[in-house]
């Protein structure tokens, strides 16, 4: 069982930046592909970014490409989401997710095994 805890959410003005962190409880973190998803009120959970277990492969939703960066530090059992040039439409609850097998990245919620509790990001206009 992998427990994930997000931190770093908050309120920011449009154009600002935030960095989300997701700390994993297990040393097997380095074997997990990781992803970030978000869900706005009344909308379905959507893919944001993913990273392979080695950190060498990343993938982004078109809506965040060029603005967000996913990275991981396997020594610290942590994955990050650096969010720059934030827009009001980025407002959502952000979730990190872990998949305990596979060597590439994954883009759909059903491909992940574990989820964090979420971190709220609010971007004001």
N, C-alpha and C positions, 0 to 999 in steps of 0.2 A: 504494500500500500504506500503510495506516494502522497504526501500532503504538500499542498502548494499554498503559499501565502503572498498575496500581492500587497504592494505598498507604493506610495508616490503619487496617488491621485490627488485631485484638488480642483480649485477654481482658477482659471487663467483667462486673460483677455485674448481676443483674436490676434493672431500673429505671434503669440508667446510660445513657450516650450515647457514641457514636463517630461520627466523620466519615470517610467514605471519599472518596478523591480518585482520579481517573483522568486521567492526562496523555496527550494525544495527540501524535504525532510530526509531524503535518502541519498546514500552514497552512490546508488545506482543511477543518479541523475545523469551521469555522463553517457548512459546507454539510452537515454530518452530523447526522442525528437520532441521539440517544444513549439508551441504556437500561442499566438494572441488572437482573441476574438473580442467583439464588442456587441452590445445589445442596447439599443435605444428604446424608450418606452413605446409600446405598441408595435415594435418591429421584431423581426426574427434575428437571432444571433448571426453575426456575419464575421467572416474571416478577415483578419487584419494583416498578420505576418506569421511566418514560420521559419524555423531554423533546424537544420539537421543536427544529429547528436554530436557531430564533430565540430559544428559551427561553420563549416566550409560552404554550406549551401543555404541560401536564404530565398524567400519568396514573399512578395507583397501584393496586396490588393491594389488594383489600379488607383483607387481613391486616395491611397496614402503613399504611393510610390514617389520617391524623391523628397518626402517630408519626414517619414518615419524610418527608424533603423532598429532592427532586432539584432541582439547580440547575446552571447552567453559566456559565463565564466565557470567552467566545470570544476575548478578548484574551490569555488565558493558556492557551488550548487545553486547558481542563480542565473536567471535569464532577464534581460532588460528590453524595454521598448522606449527608445528615445523619440520623442514626438516634437517636431519643430513646425513652425508656421501653422499653428493650430487654427482651425476654423470652427465656427459654431456647429456645423454639421458633424464634427468629431465628438460632440457631446454624447456620452453613453457610459454604461457600466462596462469596464474592461476586464476580461477574464484571461488568465493564462491556463494552458492545458499541456498535459504530458502524455506521450505515447511511449509505452515501454518496449517497443520493438521497432525494427526498421531503420534503415540507414539514410533515408532521404527526408524530405519535408512533406507535410500533409496539410490539406486545405479545408477539410470538412469536419464539423464537430464530431460526427460518428466515428472518425478515425482515432480519436483520442480516448484515453482510459481514465485520466484523472483531471480534475478541475479545481481551480482556486475559488475563493468566495467572492471575488470581484473587487474592483476599485473604481470609484466614481470619478469621471473626468467631465468637468463642465467648462465650456468655452463661451465666454460672453462676447457679444458683438459690440 
